[in-house]
Amino acid sequence: MGHCVTIWTRLLLIVIAAATLSGCAGKFPKYRGPDVTSIQVHKADRRMYLLNDDRVLEAYDVALGFAPMGDKKIEGDGKTPEGTYFIDRQNPESDYYLSVGISYPNEQDRAEAALLGKPPGGDIFIHGWTSKTIRQRDWTAGCIAVKNHEMRQIYSMITKGTTVHILP
């Protein structure tokens, strides 16, 4: 009888461990669809599209910087940059659930800011947010925000090096 209890105890521990680990995996689902070849952000429409070549794979409503009109020029202006960038990092420990870094500032951004005698800023991300905590439409410091469950999907679909086109 003691041997059977030991086997059942071990089996129960394995089931508990598997359930615990599958809870962690839920934050990082596996994506098995077509590659995301680029991301387009249409600031005026507050929409972001994940594309495979010319085909839209997913579309999302987004929140932008707190002063969304126009291109980001300097640190602290509250604008979301405009131009072509790429995903340069992924952060599973983000303060905003999950995030992926955008390669802002590029050489042109640095030169424009230098002409103004100011730093260009940095740390521009696509990141998650809980709509219950933020009531205004555009609230970030220049980032692109989507709902947490959408960010989980985006995080699984894109990789470092993915091109990002941020349009007015």
C-alpha angles and dihedrals in degrees: 000000000000091000091055091050090052092051092048091047091052091047091050091050091050091051091049092048092049091050091049093049093047088057089060092047090057091074090057109041119187115250116209102172133100117311117269101238096179146357123223123197116194103197097190091054094038088230133133124197130197108209139195100203102305097340120100110228098177138358129201140185110239141196117221139193117313090254099040102168114099135006123307108257106164142013113280098018092118093230128133110231123249124215141059119313137148138232105266103173145008124221117197090176097055122150083231098058099261130354144184121206124236116214094242125170104050125178093276092050091051092049093049092050092046090055087057091047092240137108115260095227123227144197094095111170144170101233146161131260141177109241090209091068098047120053103178123079100236116029113140126107088246103310129119113245131197132173115283096248089051091048090054089056094044092048090055094047104048133061137198110284096036109143117244120200112193109193130189 
